[in-house]
Amino acid sequence: MTQGMIDLGSKPGWNHWKMATKKLQDDLYDCKPEGFYQFIKNLKTRANYFGCLSEGGILQVAPNPKKPTEVRCLLEDYGVFSYDRLVEHKKTYISSDTRFA
């Protein structure tokens, strides 16, 4: 796993992006309830490999912005997040010069 900023113009950066964005499984998730568990399981495995689940990772979000130290994992506690909260969270880093962006 690459640490820090990723230069997508470099060969290692390109390989990182290619591995991080490849299909999770051969049979794509069809958004039906019976496939949700396996989809989330596969997504967690990929996210963990690329450091997204670690403390301070991009998937660690505070459901309540007034309590920023009370973070939850988006892939484990997805039901506690509103769409508006996730948009608000994204705005904190999307234009930054960080790996999250």
C-alpha positions as CSV (number, residue, x, y, z in Angstrom):
1,M,0.0,0.0,0.0
2,T,1.2,3.5,-0.9
3,Q,1.5,6.0,1.9
4,G,1.0,9.7,1.7
5,M,0.2,11.6,-1.5
6,I,-0.2,9.6,-4.7
7,D,1.2,10.9,-8.0
8,L,-1.2,9.3,-10.5
9,G,1.1,10.3,-13.3
10,S,3.8,7.9,-12.0
11,K,3.9,4.2,-12.7
12,P,3.4,3.3,-9.0
13,G,0.5,5.9,-8.7
14,W,-1.1,4.5,-11.8
15,N,-0.8,0.9,-10.5
16,H,-2.3,2.1,-7.1
17,W,-5.3,3.6,-8.9
18,K,-5.8,0.6,-11.1
19,M,-5.8,-1.8,-8.2
20,A,-8.0,0.4,-6.0
21,T,-10.6,0.9,-8.7
22,K,-10.8,-2.6,-10.3
23,K,-14.0,-4.6,-10.0
24,L,-14.7,-6.0,-6.5
25,Q,-16.0,-9.3,-7.9
26,D,-16.7,-10.8,-11.3
27,D,-20.5,-10.6,-10.9
28,L,-21.3,-7.0,-10.3
29,Y,-23.6,-6.0,-7.4
30,D,-27.1,-5.5,-8.8
31,C,-28.3,-3.4,-5.8
32,K,-30.6,-6.1,-4.6
33,P,-30.9,-6.7,-0.9
34,E,-29.7,-10.3,-1.0
35,G,-26.3,-9.3,-2.5
36,F,-25.7,-6.3,-0.2
37,Y,-23.8,-8.2,2.6
38,Q,-21.3,-9.7,0.1
39,F,-20.8,-6.4,-1.6
40,I,-20.1,-4.5,1.6
41,K,-17.8,-7.4,2.8
42,N,-15.8,-7.1,-0.5
43,L,-15.8,-3.3,-0.3
44,K,-14.5,-3.4,3.3
45,T,-11.7,-5.8,2.3
46,R,-10.6,-3.4,-0.5
47,A,-10.9,-0.3,1.7
48,N,-8.9,-1.9,4.4
49,Y,-6.1,-2.9,2.0
50,F,-5.8,0.7,0.8
51,G,-6.0,2.2,4.3
52,C,-9.4,3.7,4.1
53,L,-10.7,2.0,7.2
54,S,-7.8,3.0,9.5
55,E,-8.1,5.6,12.1
56,G,-8.3,8.9,10.3
57,G,-9.1,7.2,7.1
58,I,-11.5,8.7,4.5
59,L,-14.3,6.3,5.6
60,Q,-14.1,7.5,9.2
61,V,-16.8,10.2,9.5
62,A,-18.5,12.0,12.4
63,P,-22.2,11.6,11.9
64,N,-22.7,14.8,13.9
65,P,-20.4,17.6,12.9
66,K,-20.9,19.2,16.3
67,K,-19.2,16.1,17.8
68,P,-16.2,15.6,15.5
69,T,-14.4,13.2,17.8
70,E,-17.3,10.7,17.7
71,V,-16.5,9.0,14.3
72,R,-18.1,6.0,12.8
73,C,-17.1,3.8,9.9
74,L,-19.2,4.6,6.8
75,L,-19.1,1.0,5.7
76,E,-20.2,-0.4,9.1
77,D,-22.6,2.2,10.3
78,Y,-24.0,3.5,7.0
79,G,-27.5,3.9,8.5
80,V,-26.5,6.7,10.8
81,F,-25.3,9.1,8.1
82,S,-27.6,11.4,6.2
83,Y,-26.8,12.2,2.6
84,D,-26.4,15.9,3.5
85,R,-23.9,15.0,6.2
86,L,-21.8,13.0,3.7
87,V,-21.8,15.9,1.2
88,E,-20.8,18.3,4.0
89,H,-17.9,15.9,5.0
90,K,-16.7,15.7,1.4
91,K,-16.5,19.5,1.2
92,T,-14.0,19.5,4.0
93,Y,-11.3,17.8,1.8
94,I,-12.4,17.7,-1.8
95,S,-10.4,20.8,-2.9
96,S,-7.5,20.1,-0.6
97,D,-4.0,18.9,-1.5
98,T,-4.4,15.7,0.5
99,R,-4.7,12.0,-0.3
100,F,-8.4,12.2,0.6
101,A,-9.1,14.5,-2.3
